[in-house]
Amino acid sequence: MTEIDASQVAMHRSLAYGLFAQLYEYPDETLHQKLTSEGLLEQLEQSVLVVDESVQGAALWSLDLEDMVLSQLQSDFTRLFDVGAIGRPPCPLDGGAYAGAARMKSMEECLRFYNHFGLQLNQEMKAMPDQLGTELEFLHFLSHQQVQLLEDQQSGQSYWQAECDFLDRELLFWFPKMITELNKLEGAPFYKSLSIVLESFFGAVARRVAVTDMS
């Protein structure tokens, strides 16, 4: 892969991670507007397919945006990821929930990654280190750093390796388990379709490990 190719792919990975992070936030009017009238899904589709054309996104890309009612998105998010019907979410968006007795180990491992790159959690946001949004923002950071280094004709290999390691140790481990729980539930076509795309995207990035030298 040439420097220009590697930089472009890293840029679109970074963009995709950032957009995915937005889409897994509690939907408010701003996010709803981005979805229905500002082309957020089109931006995501473009970046995802630059990274890998085989990513499974047809169900998400074909959703009728006019049917995306904000109140329904909010209800689905709360039911699936926040409190659920019995006081706890059926599909938690944090890796530790799927780690059993190793929950603390999961959070500690995430913190070691963040600290290694000089990053700290925003205490005001009260985000957990193994929360999906936090992990996606970290991957966004790593791939963005690769872009800057490659554009300066320097090696981005260390950041690429960290991205691959973090995916392997964290998201490739717990995110498929979340989808298994998600698919047991009725409704929520947006979040089900979104999660299929994200899982496929993770797999596509992981497959690049064997063929990409980011130096």
VOGU-3710 file (C-alpha; in Angstrom, 3 decimals, decimal comma):
1> mteidasqva> 0,000/0,000/0,000  1,389/3,416/-0,943  1,688/6,286/1,517  -1,192/8,117/-0,226  -3,433/5,038/-0,171  -2,642/4,301/3,456  -3,337/7,894/4,464  -6,690/7,954/2,680  -7,821/4,656/4,179  -6,728/5,742/7,663
11> mhrslayglf> -8,614/9,014/7,216  -11,825/7,197/6,335  -11,374/4,753/9,210  -11,009/7,722/11,529  -14,113/9,388/10,104  -16,105/6,163/10,370  -15,126/5,551/13,994  -16,159/9,103/14,867  -19,512/8,784/13,109  -20,237/5,428/14,738
21> aqlyeypdet> -19,488/7,001/18,121  -22,068/9,718/17,454  -24,687/7,175/16,404  -24,381/5,221/19,651  -25,071/8,303/21,764  -28,543/8,898/23,183  -30,412/10,413/20,212  -31,319/14,067/20,656  -32,703/16,613/18,196  -29,242/17,449/16,873
31> lhqkltsegl> -28,401/13,834/16,068  -31,862/13,283/14,593  -31,362/16,253/12,278  -27,972/14,929/11,188  -29,606/11,601/10,368  -32,665/12,862/8,541  -31,482/15,995/6,754  -27,702/16,360/6,919  -26,587/13,093/5,328  -24,860/11,495/8,309
41> leqleqsvlv> -25,564/7,958/7,090  -24,367/8,846/3,600  -21,099/10,105/5,098  -20,767/6,892/7,077  -21,472/4,735/4,034  -18,847/6,565/1,983  -16,120/6,158/4,596  -16,978/2,552/5,433  -16,908/1,477/1,795  -13,586/3,212/1,156
51> vdesvqgaal> -12,117/1,093/3,941  -13,673/-2,115/2,622  -16,381/-2,558/-0,010  -17,441/-5,888/1,504  -18,821/-4,335/4,718  -22,420/-5,494/5,189  -24,437/-2,300/5,214  -27,373/-2,763/2,846  -29,998/-2,909/5,610  -28,773/0,357/7,135
61> wsldledmvl> -28,178/2,258/3,906  -31,690/1,367/2,657  -33,596/2,558/5,747  -36,242/5,195/5,030  -34,977/8,263/6,860  -38,460/9,799/6,860  -39,582/6,962/9,137  -36,935/7,777/11,755  -39,071/9,404/14,419  -36,981/10,883/17,228
71> sqlqsdftrl> -39,234/9,612/20,009  -39,002/6,056/18,652  -35,213/6,218/18,418  -35,068/7,473/21,998  -37,418/4,737/23,184  -35,408/2,040/21,405  -32,096/3,338/22,759  -33,416/3,392/26,322  -35,013/-0,043/26,018  -31,929/-1,672/24,505
81> fdvgaigrpp> -28,935/0,100/25,966  -29,973/2,131/28,993  -32,463/0,798/31,542  -34,388/-1,839/29,618  -37,707/-3,262/30,795  -36,447/-4,722/34,087  -34,208/-1,939/35,340  -31,060/-3,008/33,506  -30,268/-2,964/29,790  -30,516/-6,224/27,837
91> cpldggayag> -27,690/-5,057/25,549  -25,197/-3,000/27,572  -22,803/-0,850/25,571  -19,795/-1,581/27,758  -17,411/-4,469/27,315  -17,171/-5,343/30,979  -20,812/-6,422/31,007  -19,824/-9,357/28,783  -16,612/-10,241/30,619  -18,164/-11,935/33,646
101> aarmksmeec> -15,762/-12,048/36,573  -13,123/-10,282/34,462  -15,088/-7,024/34,295  -12,512/-4,998/36,225  -9,721/-6,465/34,119  -11,519/-5,278/30,991  -11,716/-1,709/32,277  -8,121/-1,746/33,503  -6,863/-2,943/30,132  -8,681/-0,107/28,383
111> lrfynhfglq> -7,163/2,404/30,781  -3,670/1,056/30,094  -4,179/1,652/26,383  -5,446/5,186/26,962  -2,721/6,082/29,437  -0,019/4,757/27,115  -1,028/7,414/24,595  -1,399/10,144/27,200  -5,194/10,127/27,193  -7,506/10,484/30,170
121> lnqemkampd> -11,255/10,046/30,513  -13,444/13,119/30,734  -14,546/12,998/34,370  -17,429/15,391/33,728  -18,925/12,999/31,165  -18,605/10,078/33,614  -17,792/7,731/30,750  -16,633/4,218/31,531  -13,293/3,198/29,983  -14,843/0,164/28,263
131> qlgteleflh> -17,960/1,959/27,037  -18,529/1,628/23,287  -18,440/5,361/22,640  -15,187/5,735/24,566  -13,569/2,854/22,708  -14,701/4,201/19,332  -13,303/7,637/20,172  -9,979/5,995/21,037  -9,906/4,195/17,685  -10,794/7,496/16,015
141> flshqqvqll> -7,781/9,068/17,757  -5,400/6,266/16,756  -6,375/6,335/13,098  -6,279/10,139/13,014  -2,717/10,036/14,342  -1,829/7,654/11,526  -3,173/10,135/8,984  -1,025/12,949/10,349  2,132/10,835/10,416  1,611/9,420/6,939
151> edqqsgqsyw> 0,927/12,855/5,480  4,267/13,944/6,977  5,883/10,885/5,337  6,507/9,230/8,692  5,575/5,750/9,836  2,152/5,256/11,397  2,898/1,622/12,203  2,836/1,962/16,003  -0,622/3,558/15,958  -1,872/1,011/13,421
161> qaecdfldre> -0,610/-1,831/15,605  -2,298/-0,300/18,655  -5,549/0,006/16,712  -5,378/-3,656/15,710  -4,463/-4,810/19,219  -7,256/-2,794/20,811  -9,810/-4,178/18,376  -8,632/-7,721/18,999  -8,560/-7,459/22,791  -11,734/-5,431/23,241
171> llfwfpkmit> -14,318/-4,896/20,535  -13,864/-8,106/18,574  -14,356/-9,911/21,892  -17,469/-8,287/23,318  -19,337/-6,541/20,507  -20,509/-9,798/18,831  -21,914/-10,855/22,218  -23,892/-7,627/22,373  -25,325/-8,299/18,917  -26,388/-11,797/19,978
181> elnklegapf> -28,452/-10,252/22,773  -29,743/-7,511/20,475  -31,038/-10,016/17,931  -33,154/-11,724/20,594  -35,297/-8,600/20,887  -38,139/-7,293/18,752  -38,061/-4,093/16,731  -35,310/-1,454/16,737  -34,417/-1,792/13,023  -32,073/1,191/13,112
191> ykslsivles> -29,904/-0,051/15,958  -29,912/-3,625/14,684  -28,827/-2,498/11,213  -26,244/-0,104/12,642  -24,736/-2,847/14,798  -24,467/-5,231/11,847  -22,514/-2,588/9,941  -20,215/-1,858/12,868  -19,460/-5,535/13,497  -18,737/-6,028/9,791
201> ffgavarrva> -16,545/-2,911/9,804  -14,533/-4,217/12,760  -14,012/-7,474/10,878  -12,914/-5,641/7,743  -10,323/-3,633/9,668  -9,076/-6,790/11,382  -8,614/-8,510/8,012  -6,309/-5,704/6,898  -3,824/-6,667/9,613  -2,379/-9,481/7,522
211> vtdms> -1,968/-7,416/4,367  -1,158/-3,868/5,483  2,184/-2,351/6,352  1,555/1,176/7,643  5,177/2,248/7,373
//
